[in-house]
């Protein structure tokens, strides 16, 4: 359970931390077509998930996530 909680926490923190960087680099998803959001949205969710899982693997060892 600790691994799941750490992984979730790292993922949330990484995603929040990457949002300003996404805006500076122009990694934004703009509304239009089938997209329903009203303003440009940072597109760093996948990178945040990867970073959170990577930090968890480093902290608990590579076999912890298997």
N, C-alpha and C positions, 0 to 999 in steps of 0.2 A: 504494500500500500504506500509505503514511503517513496518508492521509485515512481509510482504514478503521480503522486502529489508533487514531487520535485520536477518531473517532466512537464506537468501542466504549468507549474509556476514559472519554470524557465521559458517555456513557450510563450506565455502571456507577457512576461517581461521583455523577451527578445522582440516580440511583435510590436509592443508599445515603443521600445527603444529605436526600432528601425523606421517608424513612421516619419520623423523629421528628416531622416536621411533620404527616404523615398521622395519626399517633396522637393528636396534640394536637387536630387538627381533626375527628377522628372519621371519617376516610376509610378505614374498615376494612371488609373482607369477612368476615362472620361465618360460621362453619361451620353446616351444616344442609342438609337435602335431599340433593342430589347432590354437594355439596362435601365433599371428603375431608380437608381440613386440620383439625387439632385445635384450633387457637386462632385468634383474629382476626388477619387478615393485611392489612398495608397495601396499599391499592389505588392505587398511584401509578406503576405500571410504564409506562403509556402516557405519562404526563407526563414521566417520566425519559427515555424514548426521544425524545420531541419536543424536550426541552431539550438532549439530547446532539447531535441532528442540527442544531438551531438554532445551538449553539455552534460546531459544525464548519463550518457555512455561513458564519458571521460570520468565523471565523478564516481560512478558505481562499477566501472569496468565494462568492457564490451559485451560480456555474456549476460549482463543484467537485463537487456532488452529483448532477449530471445525467448 
